[in-house]
């Protein structure tokens, strides 16, 4: 089974199970995007280029199907990802083989969870997570871990849906606590407080 076939098979199962989605055209579009390591995560790296252009060592918390990590590696970053779902890490290993990437890139994806990152303190220049915090067991623990592994003078960013359904729960309090601990302002504070907008990005400079 090719990487694309493996990806599509698992997407079909997950979209049907969690969202009731069986639209083949939609699933094909998602699969094609997640096969595109050279372009799919470019918008996320714009944040890094804008605020921390000299960041080299980067972590993606919940690296999923790998496009962020692969994009970083392809552009000279020392990128790693943690991902709790085994099939996604297996898919990324298949991509390494099919795309002819260096074999050691398979080790860039670690099966773990954001609540307890398997890294030493202050070892990454930048830590990012995308559309993840609304799904985790503990938002507070994940955000604290992101800050723990970020070097002084580095940064961390998180992107999440700006939906009022998410913003009425524990999420705002957790973000406010991390804002206070980091001593910085978040880029999406207006959207977050009003429950507006398509999503937000927070950046912390230590």
LUMROSE-580823 format. One line per 8 residues: their letters; for each residue x, y, z of N, C-alpha, C, O. Coordinates in Angstrom, 3 decimals. Last residue first. Layout:
# LUMROSE-580823
A = X/Y/Z/X/Y/Z/X/Y/Z/X/Y/Z  ...
***
This chain:
# LUMROSE-580823
XXXXXXXX = 10.295/34.916/24.876/10.774/34.800/26.244/11.731/35.885/26.633/12.213/35.905/27.766  7.397/35.553/23.202/8.826/35.772/23.135/9.365/35.819/24.554/8.948/36.659/25.351  4.728/33.833/21.944/5.378/34.248/23.176/6.865/34.404/22.923/7.519/33.463/22.472  1.763/34.133/20.143/3.217/34.070/20.070/3.773/34.565/21.387/3.343/35.599/21.897  -1.107/32.580/18.856/-0.463/33.214/19.974/1.048/33.066/19.828/1.546/32.009/19.440  -3.663/32.931/16.589/-2.273/32.514/16.740/-1.677/33.279/17.898/-1.734/34.509/17.921  -6.955/31.651/15.782/-6.017/32.603/16.361/-4.623/32.041/16.406/-4.417/30.834/16.280  -9.915/31.821/13.716/-8.884/31.111/14.464/-7.893/32.098/14.983/-7.974/33.282/14.658
XXXXXXXX = -11.864/33.348/12.593/-11.709/31.982/12.115/-10.700/31.176/12.873/-10.626/29.959/12.699  -13.849/35.347/14.925/-12.709/35.071/14.064/-12.573/33.616/13.688/-13.100/32.741/14.374  -14.742/35.655/18.429/-14.894/35.904/17.003/-13.710/35.324/16.247/-12.721/34.878/16.830  -14.861/35.960/21.178/-15.378/34.731/20.587/-15.587/34.872/19.095/-16.511/34.274/18.542  -13.691/38.064/22.364/-15.015/38.302/21.803/-15.645/37.037/21.248/-16.822/37.032/20.887  -11.263/37.013/23.176/-12.149/37.579/24.184/-13.562/37.752/23.658/-14.527/37.606/24.407  -10.126/36.186/20.746/-10.389/35.231/21.804/-11.411/35.767/22.782/-12.330/35.049/23.178  -9.847/38.511/19.234/-10.714/37.440/18.754/-11.101/36.511/19.884/-12.254/36.091/19.985
XXXXXXXX = -8.022/39.921/20.933/-9.345/40.463/20.603/-10.306/39.399/20.113/-11.465/39.377/20.529  -5.741/38.054/21.083/-6.558/38.386/22.248/-7.914/38.978/21.876/-8.911/38.564/22.468  -3.899/37.094/19.287/-5.311/36.924/18.967/-6.233/37.292/20.124/-7.392/36.880/20.140  -1.378/37.517/20.255/-1.758/38.172/19.017/-3.245/38.121/18.771/-3.801/39.004/18.118  -0.978/38.239/23.726/-1.228/37.282/22.656/-1.730/38.016/21.431/-2.428/39.023/21.548  1.761/39.627/25.515/0.419/39.749/24.986/0.227/38.731/23.868/1.171/38.405/23.149  3.597/38.331/28.370/3.477/38.859/27.015/2.021/38.945/26.620/1.148/38.405/27.300  4.418/36.751/30.511/4.625/38.196/30.554/4.528/38.827/29.189/5.278/39.750/28.870
XXXXXXXX = 4.030/34.109/30.875/5.003/34.480/29.857/5.296/35.972/29.871/6.300/36.416/29.314  2.060/34.132/32.814/3.342/33.506/33.129/4.424/33.934/32.152/5.583/34.104/32.529  -0.003/35.358/31.403/0.550/36.004/32.591/1.926/35.442/32.927/2.842/36.184/33.279  -0.454/33.463/29.389/-0.106/34.846/29.043/0.581/35.521/30.216/1.612/36.174/30.056  -1.252/31.329/30.981/0.019/31.241/30.280/0.480/32.620/29.828/1.673/32.920/29.875  -3.699/32.327/31.894/-2.667/31.939/32.855/-1.295/31.870/32.190/-0.296/32.301/32.766  -5.086/32.674/29.528/-4.773/33.844/30.343/-3.662/33.534/31.336/-2.793/34.368/31.591  -5.374/30.020/28.742/-4.562/30.933/27.947/-4.159/32.157/28.748/-3.023/32.622/28.657
XXXXXXXX = -7.076/29.085/30.751/-5.756/28.481/30.569/-4.841/29.407/29.796/-3.671/29.567/30.143  -9.315/30.663/30.310/-8.606/30.757/31.587/-7.199/30.186/31.466/-6.246/30.740/32.015  -10.118/29.844/27.703/-9.681/31.216/27.962/-8.876/31.350/29.252/-7.874/32.064/29.290  -10.687/26.936/28.133/-9.638/27.441/27.265/-9.215/28.875/27.568/-8.013/29.114/27.686  -12.820/25.965/29.563/-11.588/26.239/30.307/-10.499/26.886/29.472/-9.492/27.341/30.016  -15.386/27.556/27.570/-14.952/26.558/28.539/-13.672/26.950/29.238/-13.442/28.133/29.488  -15.924/29.252/25.569/-16.681/29.439/26.799/-16.220/28.503/27.900/-16.632/28.651/29.051  -14.587/28.635/23.245/-14.069/29.742/24.035/-14.837/29.974/25.332/-14.435/30.823/26.128
XXXXXXXX = -15.817/26.668/21.816/-14.564/26.335/22.477/-14.195/27.396/23.501/-13.561/27.093/24.512  -18.021/28.091/20.941/-18.228/26.856/21.682/-16.978/26.415/22.412/-17.059/25.851/23.504  -16.990/30.118/19.403/-17.473/30.450/20.740/-17.693/29.198/21.577/-17.564/29.243/22.801  -13.941/29.556/17.729/-15.366/29.252/17.829/-15.841/29.470/19.256/-15.178/29.058/20.208  -11.450/29.730/16.289/-12.025/30.831/17.054/-13.519/30.666/17.165/-14.280/31.537/16.744  -9.299/26.902/16.519/-10.528/27.492/15.990/-11.023/28.622/16.882/-11.017/28.488/18.106  -5.788/27.771/16.831/-6.959/26.981/17.168/-8.207/27.647/16.625/-8.183/28.835/16.303  -2.313/27.741/17.256/-3.428/28.113/16.413/-4.609/27.200/16.741/-4.437/25.993/16.908
XXXXXXXX = 0.410/28.957/19.053/-0.648/27.965/18.955/-1.799/28.544/18.152/-2.202/29.691/18.348  3.929/29.230/19.467/2.702/29.682/18.816/1.675/28.575/18.857/2.008/27.399/18.716  6.757/30.506/21.135/5.816/29.408/20.928/4.542/29.980/20.345/4.128/31.086/20.693  10.319/31.311/21.091/8.894/31.615/20.982/8.053/30.368/20.852/8.557/29.300/20.503  13.244/32.510/22.852/12.581/31.789/21.779/11.107/32.147/21.731/10.695/33.174/22.271  14.177/33.681/25.087/14.372/34.417/23.850/13.772/33.728/22.644/13.781/34.275/21.541  14.919/30.591/26.449/14.727/32.011/26.742/15.073/32.798/25.482/16.133/32.602/24.887  13.464/27.826/24.609/14.598/28.569/25.158/14.183/29.990/25.510/13.228/30.529/24.950
XXXXXXXX = 10.900/25.596/25.548/11.313/26.710/24.702/12.439/27.491/25.364/12.371/27.785/26.557  9.900/23.743/27.259/10.937/23.281/26.341/11.438/24.385/25.403/12.301/24.138/24.560  7.992/25.231/28.727/9.128/24.608/29.412/10.250/24.265/28.443/11.423/24.469/28.756  6.020/25.924/26.889/6.895/26.969/27.430/8.143/26.366/28.067/9.231/26.931/27.958  4.893/23.401/26.491/5.423/24.160/25.352/6.392/25.238/25.823/7.451/25.437/25.229  4.031/22.834/29.084/5.106/22.046/28.499/5.726/22.757/27.295/6.942/22.718/27.105  1.947/24.659/29.341/3.088/24.748/30.255/4.288/23.989/29.696/5.426/24.443/29.817  0.231/23.703/27.384/0.820/25.031/27.230/2.034/25.204/28.134/3.027/25.818/27.744
XXXXXXXX = -0.391/21.167/28.494/0.220/21.285/27.171/0.910/22.634/26.995/2.041/22.699/26.513  -1.579/21.829/30.951/-0.340/21.054/30.925/0.370/21.185/29.583/1.595/21.302/29.537  -3.881/23.260/30.086/-2.873/23.885/30.950/-1.540/23.155/30.877/-0.490/23.785/30.755  -5.309/21.352/28.650/-4.774/22.526/27.959/-3.650/23.147/28.775/-2.605/23.514/28.239  -5.502/18.049/28.780/-5.210/19.167/29.672/-4.553/20.306/28.893/-3.381/20.224/28.526  -6.302/16.480/26.601/-6.839/16.193/27.928/-6.642/17.372/28.876/-7.518/17.664/29.689  -7.110/18.231/23.471/-6.229/17.573/24.439/-6.926/17.327/25.775/-7.990/17.883/26.050  -8.539/19.664/21.560/-8.733/18.209/21.634/-8.003/17.540/22.792/-8.261/16.369/23.070
XXXXXXXX = -7.846/22.268/21.343/-9.270/22.008/21.596/-9.560/20.519/21.756/-10.693/20.139/22.054  -5.179/22.172/20.604/-5.504/22.402/22.012/-6.974/22.166/22.337/-7.314/21.891/23.487  -4.989/21.890/17.761/-4.777/20.753/18.660/-5.342/20.977/20.054/-5.927/20.061/20.633  -4.347/23.596/15.584/-5.659/22.968/15.701/-5.611/21.727/16.588/-6.117/20.664/16.228  -0.963/23.232/16.036/-1.970/23.703/15.086/-3.258/22.900/15.229/-3.271/21.687/15.024  1.901/24.515/17.668/0.860/23.497/17.604/-0.315/24.067/16.837/-0.634/25.249/16.967  5.432/24.959/18.136/4.169/25.302/17.485/3.181/24.164/17.640/3.564/22.998/17.731  8.296/26.501/19.369/7.361/25.372/19.516/6.012/25.803/18.965/5.512/26.881/19.289
XXXXXXXX = 11.688/27.343/18.891/10.283/27.644/18.602/9.461/26.376/18.730/9.864/25.310/18.265  14.055/26.432/19.878/13.930/27.862/19.605/12.473/28.258/19.431/12.073/29.369/19.781  14.271/24.020/22.506/13.777/24.408/21.192/13.712/25.932/21.067/13.363/26.632/22.019  15.075/23.535/25.102/15.855/22.903/24.035/15.369/23.245/22.631/15.979/22.813/21.653  14.157/23.964/27.875/14.818/24.983/27.045/15.671/24.381/25.937/16.861/24.682/25.839  14.419/20.706/29.348/14.032/22.113/29.419/14.813/22.933/28.398/15.970/22.640/28.096  14.201/17.812/27.172/14.753/18.577/28.279/14.223/20.017/28.245/13.660/20.470/27.249  11.282/15.901/26.218/12.465/16.697/25.920/12.928/17.443/27.167/12.152/17.675/28.094
XXXXXXXX = 8.666/14.719/25.754/9.860/13.935/26.090/11.156/14.654/25.739/12.019/14.103/25.055  5.956/16.395/27.318/6.873/16.340/26.189/8.174/15.631/26.580/8.730/15.920/27.639  3.050/15.854/28.305/4.349/15.495/28.870/5.347/15.311/27.731/5.552/14.198/27.247  0.927/16.757/26.873/0.902/16.999/28.315/2.225/16.647/28.994/2.493/17.084/30.113  1.237/15.878/24.253/1.638/17.237/24.600/1.673/17.529/26.075/2.369/18.448/26.506  2.659/12.577/23.873/1.533/13.488/24.057/2.042/14.846/24.538/3.112/14.957/25.137  4.189/10.453/21.324/4.066/11.017/22.672/2.890/11.986/22.695/2.214/12.193/21.687  6.320/9.240/19.129/4.982/8.940/19.633/4.888/9.379/21.095/5.449/8.738/21.983
XXXXXXXX = 8.041/11.419/17.033/8.075/10.674/18.287/6.645/10.460/18.780/5.856/11.404/18.836  9.892/11.969/14.237/8.506/11.855/14.707/8.464/10.904/15.896/8.811/9.729/15.777  12.470/11.724/13.510/12.028/13.070/13.882/10.597/13.074/14.423/10.148/14.065/14.998  13.077/9.264/12.536/13.242/9.479/13.967/12.847/10.860/14.439/12.884/11.143/15.637  12.855/9.668/9.831/11.827/8.854/10.497/11.872/9.068/12.006/10.838/9.057/12.674  15.157/10.943/9.108/13.962/11.775/9.313/12.826/10.980/9.947/11.924/11.569/10.543  17.072/9.105/8.505/17.033/9.591/9.885/15.821/10.479/10.152/15.493/10.739/11.310  16.859/8.724/5.753/16.291/7.716/6.652/16.157/8.237/8.075/15.226/7.855/8.784
XXXXXXXX = 15.973/11.543/3.769/16.973/10.833/4.585/16.307/9.895/5.591/15.301/10.250/6.205  13.428/10.784/1.267/14.006/11.626/2.303/15.082/10.850/3.062/15.103/9.620/3.006  12.045/9.581/-0.809/13.489/9.536/-0.821/14.140/10.487/0.170/15.261/10.946/-0.045  9.365/9.329/-0.761/9.883/10.596/-1.268/11.409/10.643/-1.298/11.996/11.623/-1.755  9.028/6.766/0.349/8.553/7.046/-1.010/9.160/8.312/-1.604/9.438/8.370/-2.802  10.207/6.984/2.946/10.647/5.979/1.974/10.276/6.374/0.548/11.113/6.323/-0.354  8.746/9.102/4.067/10.209/9.167/4.010/10.727/8.203/2.947/11.585/8.564/2.142  6.164/8.062/3.956/6.521/9.196/3.103/8.035/9.333/2.976/8.546/9.643/1.900
XXXXXXXX = 6.343/6.084/5.907/6.107/5.694/4.519/6.485/6.828/3.564/7.053/6.588/2.499  6.594/7.713/8.141/7.710/6.834/7.776/7.573/6.352/6.330/8.567/6.228/5.615  4.067/8.839/8.154/5.218/9.708/7.914/6.453/8.894/7.546/7.268/9.331/6.733  2.536/6.556/8.775/2.362/7.225/7.484/3.569/8.108/7.165/4.041/8.122/6.028  3.377/6.137/11.384/3.670/5.125/10.371/3.536/5.712/8.971/4.331/5.401/8.084  2.291/8.401/12.550/3.744/8.237/12.547/4.172/7.184/11.520/5.206/7.329/10.868  -0.387/7.761/12.163/0.160/8.962/11.529/1.682/8.916/11.493/2.294/9.344/10.515  -0.766/5.501/13.700/-0.892/5.383/12.248/-0.308/6.597/11.531/0.206/6.476/10.419
XXXXXXXX = -0.489/6.375/16.390/0.521/5.505/15.775/0.440/5.515/14.257/1.473/5.534/13.588  -0.897/9.476/17.767/-1.554/8.459/16.948/-0.527/7.667/16.137/0.200/8.221/15.313  0.586/11.457/19.104/0.147/10.277/19.850/-0.455/9.163/19.003/-0.524/8.019/19.454  3.551/13.067/18.213/2.222/12.700/17.734/1.763/11.432/18.449/2.469/10.424/18.412  5.939/15.596/17.788/5.394/14.548/18.652/3.945/14.327/18.237/3.212/15.273/17.950  8.699/16.407/15.663/7.273/16.401/15.940/6.927/15.321/16.941/7.540/14.254/16.950  11.350/18.671/14.718/10.852/17.447/15.338/9.341/17.560/15.513/8.778/18.655/15.511  13.955/20.198/12.758/12.555/20.066/13.157/12.229/18.681/13.705/12.746/17.666/13.238
XXXXXXXX = 15.988/22.347/12.097/16.195/21.140/12.884/14.850/20.816/13.532/14.628/21.117/14.705  15.630/23.635/8.752/15.380/23.680/10.189/15.676/22.322/10.824/15.619/21.286/10.162  15.861/23.568/5.954/17.053/23.754/6.770/16.846/23.873/8.258/17.794/24.184/8.979  13.611/22.938/4.547/14.075/24.323/4.495/15.168/24.613/5.520/15.377/25.763/5.907  12.996/20.339/5.089/13.326/20.662/3.706/13.887/22.075/3.553/14.552/22.382/2.564  12.273/20.600/7.768/13.494/19.873/7.414/13.950/20.214/5.996/15.145/20.360/5.737  9.827/22.025/7.479/10.955/22.584/8.210/12.263/21.917/7.838/13.263/22.599/7.615  8.326/20.163/6.042/8.592/21.476/5.457/9.801/22.107/6.143/10.687/22.653/5.484
XXXXXXXX = 8.226/18.100/7.949/8.927/17.889/6.689/9.253/19.216/6.006/10.340/19.375/5.451  6.687/19.395/9.936/8.038/18.919/10.229/8.826/18.723/8.941/9.981/19.141/8.856  4.302/19.929/8.497/5.051/21.004/9.149/6.502/20.587/9.394/7.430/21.338/9.094  3.405/17.397/7.603/3.789/18.416/6.627/4.599/19.554/7.249/5.493/20.094/6.597  2.610/15.210/9.296/4.008/15.541/9.098/4.375/16.709/8.217/5.562/17.007/8.079  0.165/14.411/10.174/0.674/13.790/8.954/1.953/14.430/8.441/2.340/14.222/7.291  0.819/15.216/13.515/-0.121/14.667/12.549/0.544/13.985/11.370/1.378/13.096/11.539  2.102/16.477/15.565/2.617/16.688/14.214/1.790/16.017/13.125/2.039/16.230/11.938
XXXXXXXX = 1.851/17.647/18.282/0.791/16.987/17.511/1.091/17.185/16.034/0.424/17.957/15.345  3.967/20.258/18.154/3.230/19.454/19.115/1.946/18.960/18.455/1.067/19.750/18.112  6.932/20.606/16.602/5.499/20.637/16.306/4.809/19.701/17.281/5.032/18.491/17.249  9.821/22.525/17.223/8.985/21.377/17.589/7.549/21.631/17.172/7.015/22.724/17.361  13.042/23.441/16.002/11.599/23.677/16.062/10.868/22.382/16.407/11.236/21.298/15.953  15.937/25.235/15.715/15.382/24.002/16.273/13.916/24.220/16.628/13.587/25.075/17.450  16.033/27.919/14.617/16.514/26.742/13.890/15.844/25.462/14.403/15.259/24.704/13.629  15.218/31.290/14.232/14.893/30.028/14.908/15.319/28.845/14.029/14.996/28.793/12.842
XXXXXXXX = 15.520/33.721/13.069/16.743/32.954/13.288/16.485/31.637/14.018/17.431/30.940/14.384  13.040/34.957/12.962/13.639/34.492/11.708/14.900/33.653/11.890/15.310/32.947/10.968  10.573/35.271/14.612/11.833/34.660/15.048/12.568/34.098/13.833/12.699/32.881/13.700  8.518/36.650/13.245/8.850/36.989/14.628/10.183/36.433/15.118/10.848/37.053/15.947  8.416/35.819/10.528/8.096/37.190/10.913/8.639/37.546/12.282/9.171/38.641/12.465  9.047/33.136/10.485/9.870/34.070/9.711/9.646/35.514/10.162/10.573/36.323/10.172  6.922/32.146/12.046/8.308/32.028/12.509/9.195/33.031/11.787/10.011/33.703/12.418  4.758/32.756/10.424/4.799/33.275/11.791/6.234/33.258/12.307/6.702/34.218/12.919
XXXXXXXX = 5.323/31.252/8.174/5.324/32.711/8.054/5.385/33.369/9.431/5.999/34.425/9.586  4.893/28.656/8.841/6.262/29.139/8.937/6.369/30.647/8.726/7.389/31.251/9.060  2.217/28.448/8.238/2.638/28.362/9.640/4.060/28.873/9.827/4.385/29.456/10.861  2.187/28.575/5.470/1.541/29.655/6.229/1.939/29.627/7.705/1.991/30.674/8.351  3.394/26.155/4.709/4.110/27.416/4.507/3.519/28.547/5.343/4.254/29.383/5.868  2.430/23.613/4.746/2.624/24.282/6.037/3.319/25.635/5.918/3.777/26.193/6.915  2.266/22.778/2.032/1.080/22.775/2.882/1.237/23.535/4.191/0.249/24.061/4.704  4.597/22.654/0.443/3.775/23.858/0.429/2.724/23.927/1.544/2.334/25.020/1.955
XXXXXXXX = 6.004/20.298/0.643/6.741/21.485/0.206/5.922/22.763/0.289/6.486/23.855/0.215  4.376/18.159/1.233/5.262/18.667/2.280/5.923/19.988/1.909/6.359/20.723/2.794  1.570/16.970/0.456/2.350/18.082/-0.099/3.215/18.730/0.980/2.824/19.736/1.572  -0.136/15.230/1.552/0.997/14.640/0.842/1.977/15.720/0.377/3.089/15.409/-0.049  -2.117/16.803/2.503/-1.208/16.235/3.494/-0.080/15.414/2.858/0.826/14.957/3.555  -3.493/17.377/0.147/-2.827/18.462/0.878/-1.788/17.902/1.839/-0.700/18.462/1.976  -4.523/14.850/-0.469/-3.565/15.477/-1.380/-2.802/16.600/-0.688/-1.601/16.762/-0.906  -6.295/14.499/1.693/-5.168/13.579/1.501/-4.102/14.208/0.602/-2.909/14.104/0.888
XXXXXXXX = -8.162/16.541/1.195/-7.372/16.546/2.429/-6.125/15.674/2.258/-5.026/16.077/2.638  -9.182/15.655/-1.267/-8.532/16.957/-1.154/-7.654/17.056/0.079/-6.544/17.586/0.024  -10.339/13.215/-0.567/-9.237/13.238/-1.530/-8.461/14.547/-1.426/-7.232/14.553/-1.490  -12.372/14.159/1.100/-11.305/13.334/1.673/-10.095/13.297/0.739/-8.954/13.343/1.199  -13.952/15.491/-0.834/-13.383/16.212/0.306/-12.192/15.445/0.888/-11.134/16.024/1.135  -14.669/13.373/-2.493/-13.926/14.507/-3.036/-13.246/15.298/-1.925/-12.099/15.722/-2.067  -16.134/11.718/-0.742/-14.863/11.256/-1.294/-14.025/12.405/-1.849/-12.803/12.412/-1.694  -17.696/12.130/2.184/-17.536/12.820/0.908/-16.159/12.500/0.320/-15.140/12.963/0.831
XXXXXXXX = -18.391/11.287/4.644/-18.025/10.250/3.684/-17.849/10.828/2.283/-17.854/10.085/1.302  -18.481/12.090/8.044/-18.171/12.575/6.700/-17.733/11.413/5.817/-16.833/10.652/6.172  -18.837/11.840/10.743/-19.907/11.385/9.869/-19.714/11.805/8.428/-20.679/11.871/7.666  -16.804/12.429/12.469/-17.552/13.554/11.902/-18.718/13.136/11.017/-19.503/13.981/10.586  -15.647/10.073/13.450/-15.722/11.251/14.311/-16.648/12.350/13.787/-17.211/13.114/14.571  -16.008/8.073/11.420/-16.206/7.777/12.855/-16.470/9.030/13.665/-17.398/9.067/14.473  -15.416/9.336/8.998/-16.718/8.698/9.192/-17.013/8.508/10.675/-18.131/8.751/11.130  -12.808/10.217/9.475/-13.841/11.191/9.134/-15.237/10.603/9.330/-16.144/11.302/9.781
XXXXXXXX = -11.495/7.743/9.982/-11.603/8.775/11.018/-12.705/9.780/10.719/-13.459/10.156/11.617  -11.741/6.268/7.556/-12.209/5.706/8.824/-12.452/6.805/9.858/-13.482/6.810/10.532  -10.568/8.054/5.737/-11.947/7.617/5.532/-12.533/7.065/6.830/-13.680/7.355/7.169  -7.970/8.175/6.770/-8.820/9.362/6.790/-10.289/8.986/6.629/-11.153/9.539/7.309  -7.052/5.588/6.212/-7.222/6.013/7.599/-8.089/7.264/7.722/-8.858/7.396/8.674  -7.052/5.662/3.394/-7.790/4.615/4.122/-8.060/5.039/5.563/-9.169/4.867/6.070  -5.304/7.799/2.861/-6.722/7.904/2.511/-7.567/6.879/3.256/-8.673/7.188/3.699  -2.843/6.725/3.805/-3.421/7.945/4.363/-4.917/8.008/4.096/-5.706/8.246/5.011
XXXXXX = -2.529/4.530/2.109/-2.575/4.336/3.560/-3.224/5.532/4.239/-4.052/5.376/5.137  -2.390/5.823/-0.351/-3.463/4.864/-0.096/-3.641/4.632/1.401/-4.765/4.548/1.897  -0.040/7.336/0.050/-1.318/7.993/-0.237/-2.487/7.064/0.064/-3.471/7.485/0.673  1.874/5.325/0.410/1.616/6.286/1.483/0.270/6.962/1.280/-0.483/7.143/2.237  0.604/2.168/-0.910/1.383/3.405/-0.974/1.046/4.310/0.204/0.060/4.092/0.907  0.840/-1.195/0.000/0.000/0.000/0.000/0.881/1.254/0.000/1.793/1.378/0.817
***
